[in-house]
Amino acid sequence: PKYKGKRIPAYDMIKFSVNLHRGCFGGCAFCTISAHQGKFIVSRSKKSILKEVKAITELPDFKGYLSDLGGPSANMYRMKGRDEAICRKCKRPSCIYPKVCPNLNTDHRPLLDIYHAVDALPGIKKSFIGSGVRYDLLLHQSKNPDTDKSTQEYTRELIARHVSGRLKVAPEHTSDRVLNIMRKPSFSQFGEFKKIFDRINREEGLRQQLIPYFISSHPGCKEEDMAELAVITKRLDFHLEQVQDFTPTPMTIATEAWYTGFHPYTLEPVFSAKTQREKLAQRQFFFWYKPEERRNIINELRRIGRADLIDKLYGKR
């Protein structure tokens, strides 16, 4: 009530968005979603979603554009185990890492049906997907041809019709060793998805951007890993903007490793950047392209014995 008559930026951001489901079976080591929303996906009915969209179209300042039809991961709507009795006994923290569980139904048809039904409503000019997408689900090859066909159709529909110029995905890092601690797929999968994204853009005559999210100072990550991340993302022609420094969050495996110095599953020692100097030394590599960071990065590469990366970042001097 105290905001009556005032503009609330956080509300503006989600005012024309619709949440389709809650929960996440991704099981990322640094994420609390499965702890506070659950590992099992709870999806809203088509009727409930369309009712909310219709209500949004009647808002006085609605211009016909939905900012998001999403959830914690945009493309997990109605996904669950084929045999849920197996799921109830399962102790895997993730249904999709290190590989997609053979019991997981990855059919994207229910989500496509929602997109088509929403877009057909009067007053809707375009619906965008603002939530992050799990591209490892889009790359997965199941043993069901109809499911695989739905995944291909969803990928094209998403890229051709539901991207507001930029599609958000979260590879999180380029080092497979760090990604293993994060419980995220190999960075090579991001490369595969980028090729598909670029190809569909060419075929559709679009010029859209793929926006990757990355984390620095995650447990297990060292300066050398960040230096190599800078070289790899430069090679892919990315100037990173969507980044964050690891923040310990209760109820996560990553925070357990950060606090104790050991991985709780293997009891192997895990390095974590903790001091301000250590964390800034890692974070600066995201911004190798900024002139003000160049001198510090070159000095840091020399200090850690990776002067070989200087030419890869800045060319022959």
Secondary structure, 3 states (H helix, E strand, C coil): CCCCCCCCHHHHHHCCEEECEECCCCCCCCCCHHHHCCCCCEECCHHHHHHHHHHHHCCCCCCCEECEEECCCCCCCCCCECCHHHHHHCCCCCCCCCCCCCCECCCCHHHHHHHHHHHCCCCCCEECCCCCCCHHHHHCCCCCHHHHHHHHHHHHHHHHHCCCCEEEEEEECCCHHHHHHHCCCCHHHHHHHHHHHHHHHHHHCCCCEEEEEEEECCCCCCHHHHHHHHHHHHHCCCCCCCEEECCCCCCCHHHHHHHHCECCCCCCECCCCCCHHHHHHHHHHHHCCCHHHHHHHHHHHHHCCCCHHHHHHHCCC
